Amino acid sequence: DPRDADGHLPVEHRCQPPSLERVTFEDAVRRAIERNPTSGQAAQAILRAQALLDQARSVYRPSVNGAIGTTVLDDARGFDGNITQPRTQTAFSATASFPILAASRWAAARQASDQVGIARISAEETRRQVALLAAETYLAVISSQHQRQIAVRNLDTARALEEYARARLDAGQGSRLNHIRSSQERAAAEGLIESAELSVRQAQEALGVAIFADGPVDAQGEPRIAPAVPAATDEGWLAQRPDVRLFDAQVAAADRVARDTWKSWLPTATAGFTPQYVTPAGFFEPANTWRAFVQLQIPIYDGTLGATRRLRIADRETARLRLDALKSEARAEVRLAQESVARNEQVVVKSREAAESALEALRITEIAYKAGATTNIEVVQAQQTARNAEVQAALSEDRLRQARLDLLVALGTFP
């Protein structure tokens, strides 16, 4: 049994994580994109849009239909001994037709092509959201691990102080009060260990869900998030954001639909050719015949066309307003992300300085306590101050990583 005389588990036994699959930051993002079912749904949306495009493009292809018909009369028809209509007659025919004028249907094919482009950009935006979720859960694992490391160091310090207070008490040089205080700090440190372990496990479970794994997944190594450099102009980095390109494509598609409304007033024309074979032939109907035709349809009145045009214009203007709002939000996101990165870089520097100073103060206080110059009250206070400073330093580093990730996302360069 690894427990000590007081029933405490050593740090290496209490804080050793279970054997889990470990992935790097890049692998987590890649696996999330490849395995998440949402990405598969986006791919199916592209296939559906492509199928609708192929269906709309059928207007450019001829249509061919075949027909077989048998006519049975009660008796043959004729006069003067001649059969003009046999009692049983079978006709074989085929009709090939092609729309030589179909402006509205041709416009629908181009509009369907726009929808394919929208589906592809939408899939990119879906992949970005999936990758962002995986990246944020990976950072959550790293952050919880940092808090666990701080808790472990704090427990080591608390146990060392408890052992020293017990040794002084056993030697008749210390006080019962000092020993109780040190035991209290050790117990509190062990409670922080348990909380940190739970936070790590929760983050690992979330990472496993994000990358569609069979169980919890651990992070392997610090993420390498390169500092982002925005383009010289807004339009440069705005064009890299999938959500902006998606809304822009939707505006272009809505504008095309609105501009094509007038084509519904244009006439349509269809040319066709129908050969026919009849057996047995009739007196007035030869065995082999054919006919060619051109059919022109002219819309004279349709009360829905005006309302349809107004509806399409409203849809286009709504799409434009959504695009303008998104661009405004994107610019605000970039400005805030840049400010956050700059501020958090300064916070990290100052927090690390504060943590180093607090650790130095703790070492000095421990030396003074062992020399009998102070009580362990000062040591406990120094421990708490050092722990809080380390926590704040770790949190500031985590916030800096998150800020850099947010800037990459805002600029459209992630993943």
Number of C-alpha atoms within 10 A of each C-alpha: 5 10 10 9 7 6 9 12 15 14 15 10 10 14 17 9 12 8 8 12 15 15 17 16 19 16 15 26 24 17 18 28 25 17 15 18 13 17 21 16 13 20 17 14 18 21 15 15 20 18 14 16 20 14 12 19 18 13 19 14 10 13 13 13 10 12 10 12 10 11 10 11 11 7 10 13 15 13 7 5 7 11 15 15 18 19 14 14 16 15 17 16 17 16 17 15 19 18 20 17 17 18 19 17 19 17 20 18 20 17 20 21 19 20 21 20 18 23 22 19 22 22 23 20 21 21 24 23 19 25 25 21 20 28 25 20 24 30 23 22 24 22 21 24 20 20 22 23 16 21 25 21 15 24 23 17 18 24 21 14 25 21 15 17 25 21 14 17 16 12 9 10 11 17 14 14 12 20 21 14 17 25 19 15 22 21 16 14 21 23 14 19 24 15 15 22 21 14 19 23 19 17 26 26 19 22 29 22 19 27 28 20 16 10 15 20 26 25 24 16 11 12 15 10 13 10 13 18 12 18 11 8 8 14 10 12 20 20 15 16 22 21 22 22 19 22 22 19 21 22 21 18 22 23 19 18 21 19 14 19 18 14 14 16 15 15 15 18 16 15 16 18 15 17 15 18 18 19 16 16 18 17 14 9 14 13 15 14 12 12 10 12 11 13 11 13 11 10 10 8 8 9 7 8 14 11 10 13 17 13 12 19 18 14 18 21 14 14 21 19 14 17 21 15 11 15 19 11 13 22 16 13 17 21 13 16 22 21 14 18 22 14 13 22 18 13 19 20 13 14 22 19 14 19 21 16 14 21 19 14 17 23 15 14 23 23 14 16 17 16 10 12 10 14 17 21 14 15 23 20 13 21 23 16 18 23 20 16 21 24 20 19 22 21 19 21 21 19 20 21 24 21 23 21 25 23 26 22 22 26 25 22 17 19 17
